[in-house]
Amino acid sequence: MKIERLPLNALRAFAEAAREGSFKTAAGRLGVTPGAVSRQIKQLEERLGIALFDRHANGVRLNEAGRRLAADIDSGLERIAAGVTAAKEQARSAATLSLSAPPSFLQLWLLPRLAGFEASVQGLSISLDANQSLTVPAWHGDGARLAIRYGRGPWPGVTSHRLFADELFPVCAPSLLQQGQPLREPADLVDHTLLDVGWESRQGIAFPGWSEWLEAAGVDDKVAPPQHRYSLFGLALDQAIAGRGVMLANHPIAMDRLKSGILVRPFGERYILASPMTYDLLVPATGDTPPAVARFIEWLLAEAAAFDRETLGGKAD
């Protein structure tokens, strides 16, 4: 019989009655009436086509068929209890990794890829903190607190692993090219809304943005400064996707949206602004890396390298 067709309530009532030798006592343990237990067991007997109890004036007694079924059910319940206990122990013993990362990077690059790691690796519970503050990495038993940062190294007091270099380029919705004013050259931006990200660095440094890009493109004297400013890349990206303007983005933030076609690069591979910023994974400078955390670090670096190869491959096209 398939498990979804098993009369689980009736089997539970039967197991209690068989164990106690009494419908009344079983009812008390289950929090129901003796009549409810009697009906459940009667339905089970009718479904199986055999009697499980011998009924007499002074109560009930398991017959041979009932004893065999009760033994099988007890054995199954013991295996279930052992499985639940093992699952609880594994949950308690699972190492915990707390990872702090910039909110937009976490949402737009890491989260879509993290499910694959969690599906393939057991024994590591991951807690994500969407935060751009400078979190100090540390090992915690079998777990750790790590950080991904967007900024300009070197990062003092830690070991850093480079994930990505940075470059900025304009992106917009395809509808902006199809229905709006022409957008073939940087000077055409004069007729479009510029979406800017005014992200404050915890390092006290300035992030490159539209001012640097317009100057590098030679149109800073023709195109007005950005009219709309947002605190997160993700907010500006939503506005760009909605066709409300043009934003400067980098590969980790925009690539998945470019691949899906909901964003385009109006100037293609032209007019790219090299940025001194990088994305880095920060880990403690001393101590041994716990095995489960080491597997995560290895996975993350491999994902970043594969993403970089894909980005470079797109340029070669």
Buried (B, 14 or more C-beta within 10 A) or exposed (E): EEEEEEBEBBBBBBBBBBBBEBBBBBBBEBEBEBEBBBBBBBBBBEEBEEBBBEEEEEEBEBBEBBEEBBEEBEEEEEEEEEEEEEEEEEEEEBBBBBBBBBBBBBBBBBEEBBEEBEEEEEEBEBEBBBBBEBBEBBBEEBBBBBBBBBBBBEBEEBBBBEBBBBBBBBBBBEEBBEEBEEBEEBEBBEEBBBBBBEBEEEEEEEBBBBEBBBEBBEBBEEBEEBEBBBBBBBBBBBBBBEBBBBBBBBBBBBBBBBEEEBBBBBBEEEBBBEBEBBBBBBBBEEEEBBEBBEBBBEBBBEBBEEBBEEBEEEEEE
